[in-house]
Amino acid sequence: MAESRGGQEDRLLKDSYSRHYERGAWWVRAESLQRALTSSQLKLKPKSANIAGLQLADILAHPVKQAVLRDEGLIDAMPTPFISRLLEVIEPKFNRELYKNRIKGYGKVLYPAEK
C-alpha cells in the first residue's frame, strides 16, 4: 500500500509496481517478489485515510531523505537529535554492497542520479 499523490503520479507508481511484480528487477527475480508481495496490484490510499503503516513510513522516510541529500551535498541542514538517533537505528538495516559493505549507491540511492 502506498499514499496517493494524484492522477499521473499514481498511474506511474502503479505501472512501476506492476512491472516489477511481473518482471522482477536486476537484483531479484519476479518469482521472489511474487512470493513476498500480497497482491499483484498496488493499493493507493489518500493521506486523509490516516493509515498507521503509511504514517510510520512518513516518519521514517523524511529523515532518510534528509540524510541522503546531506550525504550528496545538496543540503547543509544538521539532523535533530531525534533524527540522529533514528538514523542510528535504521542505518544497520540499509542494503550494502556485498564485498565492501558500502551503503551509498546500494541502501542510500539518489534518483535521478546526478550526472
BAFI-3210 file (N, C-alpha, C; in Angstrom, 3 decimals, decimal comma, padded with zeros to 6 digits):
// residues 115
n [1|2|3|4|5|6|7|8|9|10|11|12|13|14|15|16|17|18|19|20|21|22|23|24|25|26|27|28|29|30|31|32|33|34|35|36|37|38|39|40|41|42|43|44|45|46|47|48|49|50|51|52|53|54|55|56|57|58|59|60|61|62|63|64|65|66|67|68|69|70|71|72|73|74|75|76|77|78|79|80|81|82|83|84|85|86|87|88|89|90|91|92|93|94|95|96|97|98|99|100|101|102|103|104|105|106|107|108|109|110|111|112|113|114|115]
n.u [000,848|000,455|000,795|-001,489|-000,838|-001,900|-003,371|-001,450|000,956|000,100|-000,627|001,874|003,308|001,781|002,119|004,900|005,121|003,599|005,163|007,571|006,556|005,714|008,025|010,276|013,466|016,824|018,212|016,568|014,468|011,324|009,658|010,454|009,678|006,915|006,273|006,773|005,172|001,806|-000,110|-000,845|-001,439|-000,902|-002,105|-003,554|-003,938|-005,506|-003,881|-005,601|-006,916|-005,475|-003,796|-002,124|000,329|001,245|001,643|003,742|005,688|006,072|007,214|009,674|010,743|011,277|013,531|015,483|015,537|016,518|019,062|020,247|020,223|021,907|024,284|024,886|025,565|023,642|022,056|022,556|021,569|021,683|021,026|018,342|018,452|016,610|016,307|018,957|019,282|017,299|018,318|020,615|019,474|018,142|020,084|021,764|020,087|020,052|020,527|023,581|026,690|028,006|030,766|032,264|030,779|029,508|027,160|026,219|024,765|023,685|022,030|021,362|020,238|020,224|017,733|016,608|019,832|022,675|024,472]
n.v [-001,163|002,249|005,837|007,947|010,309|011,692|011,954|011,437|010,764|008,650|006,747|006,276|005,183|002,875|001,537|001,081|-000,566|-002,799|-003,601|-004,372|-006,420|-008,270|-008,684|-008,613|-007,425|-006,305|-007,285|-009,055|-011,829|-012,173|-014,169|-014,313|-011,798|-012,029|-014,028|-012,685|-010,375|-009,332|-008,835|-008,471|-006,027|-002,630|-000,975|002,162|004,799|007,778|010,479|011,447|009,193|008,282|006,012|003,796|002,403|003,829|006,308|005,713|005,048|007,592|008,912|007,621|007,912|010,651|011,524|009,791|010,630|013,244|012,620|011,360|013,486|015,269|013,743|013,771|016,359|018,245|019,599|021,508|021,194|020,222|017,196|016,797|015,855|013,723|012,754|012,009|009,903|008,153|007,546|006,154|003,805|002,880|002,719|000,303|-001,458|-000,870|-001,731|-003,119|-002,974|-006,014|-006,909|-004,727|-003,524|-001,117|001,531|003,772|004,254|001,777|001,105|003,650|005,704|008,163|009,310|011,049|009,927|012,001|013,523]
n.w [000,000|-000,727|-000,444|-001,979|-004,572|-006,658|-009,978|-012,489|-011,150|-009,518|-011,458|-012,681|-010,509|-009,942|-012,390|-012,348|-010,080|-010,967|-013,157|-011,877|-010,292|-012,217|-013,831|-012,222|-011,010|-011,663|-009,470|-008,181|-008,720|-010,466|-009,403|-006,743|-005,767|-006,140|-004,315|-001,953|-001,943|-001,291|-003,182|-006,678|-007,563|-006,780|-003,943|-003,356|-001,077|000,145|001,970|003,871|004,790|006,878|007,494|009,579|008,986|006,752|007,892|009,634|007,734|006,602|008,810|008,969|006,377|005,808|007,494|006,393|003,731|004,118|005,108|002,881|001,015|002,387|002,490|-000,207|-000,538|-001,084|000,700|003,699|006,201|009,564|011,311|013,679|017,194|017,519|014,876|014,354|016,183|015,254|012,707|013,490|014,393|012,115|010,064|010,172|008,895|006,213|002,769|001,566|-000,252|-001,342|-000,955|-000,034|001,877|001,552|001,782|000,320|-002,783|-002,750|-000,405|000,141|-002,159|-004,654|-006,689|-009,579|-010,576|-010,069|-012,696]
ca.u [000,000|001,200|-000,017|-001,864|-000,307|-002,681|-003,533|-000,317|001,896|-000,474|-000,517|003,283|003,673|001,123|002,783|006,214|004,869|003,179|006,318|008,466|005,865|005,673|009,338|011,368|014,452|018,125|018,733|015,623|013,608|009,884|009,066|010,746|008,790|005,533|006,102|006,852|004,110|000,482|-001,021|-000,219|-001,807|-000,606|-003,251|-003,238|-004,894|-005,193|-003,335|-006,737|-007,341|-004,729|-003,388|-001,000|001,560|001,708|002,150|005,054|006,585|006,398|008,117|010,993|011,241|011,795|014,923|016,366|015,696|017,413|020,417|020,758|020,506|023,085|025,430|025,162|025,951|022,553|021,554|023,503|020,858|022,144|019,866|017,958|018,816|015,679|016,652|020,253|019,052|016,523|019,234|021,476|018,704|017,768|021,218|022,201|019,138|020,218|021,204|025,007|027,485|028,355|032,150|032,852|029,866|029,197|025,727|025,936|024,560|023,034|020,943|021,019|020,385|019,547|017,119|017,516|021,243|023,356|025,410]
ca.v [000,000|003,499|007,041|008,549|011,647|012,337|011,267|010,900|010,133|007,369|005,821|005,905|004,311|001,586|000,889|000,621|-001,709|-003,934|-004,021|-005,117|-007,646|-009,198|-008,947|-008,582|-006,369|-006,947|-007,903|-010,024|-012,430|-011,922|-015,188|-013,941|-010,684|-012,503|-014,753|-011,748|-009,364|-009,927|-008,526|-008,089|-004,631|-001,717|-000,249|003,544|005,437|009,197|010,810|011,653|007,905|008,166|004,611|003,764|001,986|004,927|007,349|005,245|005,205|009,022|009,247|007,078|008,339|012,022|011,572|009,105|011,546|014,327|012,063|011,155|014,812|015,800|012,958|014,189|017,767|019,065|020,426|021,668|021,051|019,201|016,479|016,997|014,673|012,626|012,196|011,341|008,623|007,331|007,053|005,143|002,567|002,449|002,505|-001,098|-002,200|-000,490|-002,636|-002,792|-003,654|-007,315|-007,112|-003,543|-003,092|000,285|001,831|004,747|003,619|000,489|001,302|005,075|005,994|009,377|009,223|010,510|010,052|013,178|013,173]
ca.w [000,000|-000,789|-000,327|-003,260|-004,841|-007,700|-011,249|-013,232|-010,220|-009,115|-012,593|-012,835|-009,396|-010,159|-013,527|-011,887|-009,193|-011,800|-013,949|-011,000|-009,879|-013,353|-014,442|-011,267|-011,218|-011,896|-008,252|-007,619|-009,740|-010,323|-008,536|-005,353|-005,433|-006,085|-003,054|-000,823|-002,007|-001,078|-004,270|-007,946|-007,797|-005,684|-003,396|-003,007|-000,167|000,368|003,289|004,785|005,330|008,131|007,660|010,522|008,309|005,896|008,792|010,072|006,581|006,528|009,916|008,652|005,067|005,801|007,964|005,446|002,594|004,541|005,204|001,518|000,451|003,081|002,012|-001,588|-000,529|-001,630|001,789|004,806|007,466|010,502|011,852|015,077|017,986|017,217|013,564|014,502|016,865|014,336|011,683|014,117|014,474|010,770|009,161|010,039|008,066|004,810|001,855|001,447|-001,271|-000,788|-000,522|000,596|002,934|001,264|001,734|-000,732|-004,067|-002,532|000,538|000,022|-003,580|-005,084|-008,016|-010,584|-010,223|-010,574|-013,776]
c.u [000,899|000,227|-000,249|-001,296|-001,121|-002,570|-002,309|000,678|001,396|-000,346|000,926|003,724|003,054|001,779|004,140|006,069|004,527|004,345|007,290|007,835|005,937|007,055|010,490|012,271|015,809|018,639|017,791|014,697|012,138|009,246|009,293|009,854|007,356|005,259|006,032|005,686|002,742|-000,485|-000,245|-000,518|-001,504|-001,883|-002,788|-004,342|-004,505|-004,653|-004,463|-007,256|-006,600|-004,373|-002,110|000,321|002,130|002,238|003,548|006,077|007,001|007,416|009,539|011,578|011,854|013,225|015,910|016,595|016,667|018,859|021,037|021,111|021,737|024,345|025,854|025,560|024,884|021,872|022,614|022,874|021,429|020,921|019,596|018,410|017,902|016,052|017,989|020,083|018,295|017,427|020,198|020,780|018,426|018,968|021,718|021,290|019,280|020,928|022,654|025,639|028,068|029,773|032,760|031,981|029,448|027,686|025,404|025,878|023,872|021,820|020,497|021,316|019,602|019,033|016,495|018,955|021,828|024,350|026,612]
c.v [001,233|004,666|007,649|009,959|012,396|011,568|010,634|010,182|008,760|006,343|005,347|004,930|002,927|000,822|000,318|-000,612|-002,945|-004,493|-004,843|-006,439|-008,700|-009,613|-009,062|-007,382|-007,045|-007,679|-008,940|-010,532|-012,170|-012,915|-014,854|-012,789|-011,168|-013,310|-013,796|-010,762|-010,029|-009,688|-008,168|-006,634|-003,794|-001,010|001,144|004,109|006,894|009,412|010,948|010,345|007,584|006,712|004,569|003,398|003,075|006,084|006,977|005,390|006,666|009,412|008,773|007,665|009,733|012,102|010,892|009,988|012,669|013,830|011,858|012,501|015,445|015,075|013,374|015,660|018,705|019,920|020,483|021,376|019,918|018,501|016,842|015,767|013,469|011,951|011,460|009,967|007,654|006,728|006,005|003,782|002,006|002,026|001,054|-001,945|-001,905|-001,593|-002,175|-003,561|-004,916|-007,373|-005,928|-002,971|-001,624|000,466|002,735|004,042|002,265|000,633|002,745|005,465|007,247|009,179|010,544|010,808|011,324|012,748|014,076]
c.w [000,000|-000,686|-001,707|-003,377|-005,879|-009,005|-011,874|-012,315|-009,787|-010,234|-012,775|-011,738|-009,572|-011,311|-013,120|-010,993|-010,019|-012,606|-013,088|-010,564|-010,982|-013,847|-013,450|-011,550|-011,327|-010,668|-007,648|-008,722|-009,427|-009,346|-007,055|-004,900|-005,258|-004,819|-001,864|-000,783|-001,915|-002,229|-005,535|-008,291|-006,566|-005,241|-002,989|-002,127|000,016|001,785|004,317|005,377|006,629|008,464|008,502|009,845|007,418|006,732|009,289|008,945|006,420|007,598|009,614|007,372|005,094|006,337|007,005|004,225|002,943|004,613|003,822|000,893|001,089|002,614|000,602|-001,675|-001,062|-000,575|002,881|006,162|008,305|011,096|013,308|015,871|017,719|015,904|013,638|015,136|015,966|013,267|012,233|014,151|013,078|009,940|009,089|009,148|006,571|004,023|001,685|000,297|-000,634|-000,216|000,212|001,707|002,774|001,156|000,552|-002,089|-003,968|-001,630|000,608|-001,412|-003,907|-006,500|-008,381|-010,192|-010,837|-011,638|-013,733]
res [m|a|e|s|r|g|g|q|e|d|r|l|l|k|d|s|y|s|r|h|y|e|r|g|a|w|w|v|r|a|e|s|l|q|r|a|l|t|s|s|q|l|k|l|k|p|k|s|a|n|i|a|g|l|q|l|a|d|i|l|a|h|p|v|k|q|a|v|l|r|d|e|g|l|i|d|a|m|p|t|p|f|i|s|r|l|l|e|v|i|e|p|k|f|n|r|e|l|y|k|n|r|i|k|g|y|g|k|v|l|y|p|a|e|k]
***
